[in-house]
Amino acid sequence: NMARHIDGIFPEALAQEAKALLIGIQDGLDSDLERAYQKLGITHLFAISGLHVALLSLLFYELLLRLRVRTEVATILLLVVLPLYAFLAGGAPSIWRAVAVVEIIGMMKLCNRKVPIDDALSICCILFLTLSPYSLFQVGFQLSYIATYSLIYSSRLLSSSSNLFVQNFFMTLVCQLLTYPLLLLHFYELSLSSFLANIVFVPLFSFIIVPIDTAII
């Protein structure tokens, strides 16, 4: 139903990309365009991940607060809605990681306790591996957690400048340097253009394309 809804409100040229970005359906992506994304090293932008969960959480939570829903009730409703979105979007490790982190932080908030985000991510990782131990050997699982941990533990470096371009440069640099060895291990090759491409496309998708698609839908 959601895929049909997207087909109905988006132009034909944009509908397939919107479905990939919002609900994880990538079957209709143009093969030539998909190969171009692979060569540029930006296919990860079409994987439902923390970016989508963060935007959905923010929009849903702020909407409830503007409707004068109590903070505790808004938090509970958010904790109920996020797993439903994870199922809707295909349930990839990256989205369950992001949903689980928000769920842990939200439940601690309801108990008037604070939990550091790296602790929440570590608890999520342990729970995930307890339920599915062989996920540890999946490249998607490995890349997802390494990239997230790299951003968390480099937060001091990222916040050293108030310039968004400089922050994006450092964010891309940290993620690329820490995921390159893993990419070489699994695929034996690297995209030489991926660093520059990610500097341009990550903020473009994060701050413009995904928020606009989310607002339209």
C-alpha positions in Angstrom: 0.0 0.0 0.0 2.8 2.4 0.8 4.6 1.6 -2.5 1.4 2.3 -4.4 0.9 5.5 -2.4 4.4 6.7 -3.4 3.8 5.8 -7.1 0.7 7.9 -6.9 2.2 11.1 -5.5 5.7 11.1 -7.0 6.7 11.6 -10.6 7.5 8.4 -12.4 11.2 9.4 -12.7 11.5 9.9 -8.9 9.1 7.2 -7.5 11.7 4.3 -7.6 14.3 6.4 -5.7 11.7 7.5 -3.2 10.6 3.9 -2.6 14.3 2.9 -2.1 14.9 5.8 0.3 11.7 5.6 2.4 10.7 2.0 2.6 13.7 0.1 1.3 12.2 -1.3 -2.0 15.1 -1.2 -4.5 13.8 -3.6 -7.1 12.7 -0.9 -9.5 15.9 1.1 -9.5 17.4 1.6 -13.0 20.3 -0.8 -13.4 22.6 1.8 -15.1 21.9 4.3 -12.4 22.5 1.7 -9.7 25.9 0.8 -11.3 26.7 4.5 -11.3 25.9 4.7 -7.6 28.1 1.7 -6.9 31.1 3.2 -8.8 30.7 6.5 -6.9 30.5 4.6 -3.6 27.2 6.0 -2.5 24.9 3.0 -2.6 24.8 3.1 1.3 22.6 6.2 1.0 19.8 4.0 -0.3 20.0 1.7 2.7 17.4 2.5 5.4 19.5 3.4 8.4 19.9 5.8 11.3 19.3 8.8 9.1 15.7 7.7 8.3 15.0 6.6 11.8 16.3 9.9 13.2 14.1 12.0 10.8 11.0 9.9 11.4 11.5 10.0 15.2 12.0 13.8 15.2 9.0 14.5 12.9 6.7 12.1 14.7 7.7 13.2 18.2 7.6 17.0 17.4 4.2 16.5 15.8 2.8 14.9 18.9 4.2 17.6 21.1 2.6 20.3 18.9 -0.7 18.5 19.2 -0.2 18.9 23.0 0.3 15.2 23.7 2.1 14.7 27.0 5.8 14.0 26.7 5.5 10.5 28.3 2.7 9.5 26.0 4.5 10.9 23.0 7.6 8.8 23.9 5.5 5.6 24.4 3.8 6.2 21.0 7.2 6.7 19.3 8.5 3.4 20.9 5.5 1.6 19.4 5.7 3.2 15.9 9.4 2.7 15.3 9.4 -1.2 15.2 6.5 -1.0 12.8 8.5 1.2 10.5 11.5 -1.2 10.8 9.2 -4.1 9.6 7.8 -1.9 6.8 11.3 -0.9 5.6 12.5 -4.5 5.3 14.2 -5.1 8.7 17.8 -4.7 7.6 20.4 -4.8 10.4 21.1 -1.0 10.0 17.5 0.0 10.6 17.1 -2.4 13.6 20.3 -1.0 15.0 19.0 2.5 14.8 15.5 1.6 16.1 16.9 -0.4 19.0 19.1 2.5 20.1 16.2 4.9 20.1 14.1 2.2 22.0 16.7 1.8 24.7 17.2 5.6 25.1 13.4 6.1 25.1 12.8 3.4 27.7 15.5 4.8 30.0 13.9 8.3 29.6 10.6 6.9 30.8 12.4 5.5 33.8 14.0 8.9 34.4 17.5 7.5 33.6 20.0 8.6 31.1 22.1 6.2 29.0 25.1 7.2 26.9 24.5 6.6 23.2 27.6 4.3 23.0 26.2 2.2 25.8 22.8 2.0 24.1 24.5 1.0 20.8 26.6 -1.7 22.6 23.5 -3.1 24.3 21.8 -3.2 20.9 24.8 -5.0 19.4 24.8 -7.6 22.2 21.0 -8.2 21.9 21.3 -8.5 18.1 24.1 -11.0 18.2 22.3 -13.0 21.0 19.3 -13.4 18.7 21.3 -13.9 15.5 25.0 -14.7 16.2 25.9 -15.2 12.5 25.0 -11.6 11.8 28.6 -10.8 12.9 29.8 -12.2 9.6 27.5 -10.1 7.5 29.2 -7.2 5.8 26.2 -5.0 6.3 26.2 -5.6 10.0 29.9 -4.9 10.3 29.9 -1.7 8.2 26.8 -0.4 10.0 28.3 -0.7 13.5 31.8 0.4 12.6 30.5 3.5 10.9 28.2 4.3 13.8 30.9 3.8 16.5 33.3 5.9 14.4 30.9 8.8 14.5 30.1 8.5 18.2 33.8 8.3 19.3 34.9 11.1 16.9 32.1 13.5 18.2 34.7 15.7 19.8 36.5 16.1 16.5 33.3 16.7 14.6 32.1 19.4 17.1 35.5 21.2 17.0 34.1 23.4 14.2 30.8 25.1 13.9 31.1 25.1 10.1 28.8 22.5 8.6 31.1 21.9 5.6 34.1 21.2 7.9 31.9 18.9 10.1 30.8 17.0 7.0 34.4 16.7 5.8 35.5 15.2 9.1 32.5 13.0 9.3 33.2 11.6 5.8 36.9 11.3 6.5 36.4 9.3 9.7 33.8 6.9 8.2 35.8 6.3 5.0 39.1 5.6 6.8 37.5 3.1 9.2 35.4 1.3 6.7 38.0 1.1 3.9 39.8 -1.9 5.4 36.6 -3.8 5.7 35.6 -3.0 2.2 39.0 -4.2 0.9 38.6 -7.4 3.0 35.2 -8.2 1.5 35.3 -6.7 -2.0 39.0 -6.3 -2.9 38.4 -2.9 -4.3 37.7 0.7 -3.4 36.0 3.6 -5.2 38.6 6.3 -5.6 35.8 8.9 -6.1 33.8 7.8 -3.0 35.4 10.3 -0.6 34.6 13.3 -2.7 31.2 11.9 -3.7 30.2 11.3 -0.1 31.2 14.9 0.9 28.7 16.1 -1.7 25.9 13.5 -1.6 25.7 12.7 2.1 24.5 16.3 3.1 22.4 16.5 0.0 20.5 13.3 0.9 20.5 14.0 4.6 19.3 17.6 4.7 17.4 18.0 1.4 16.2 14.8 -0.4 15.2 12.5 2.4 13.5 15.3 4.5 11.5 16.5 1.4 10.5 12.9 0.5 9.5 12.3 4.1 7.4 15.5 4.3 5.7 14.7 0.9 4.7 11.2 1.9 
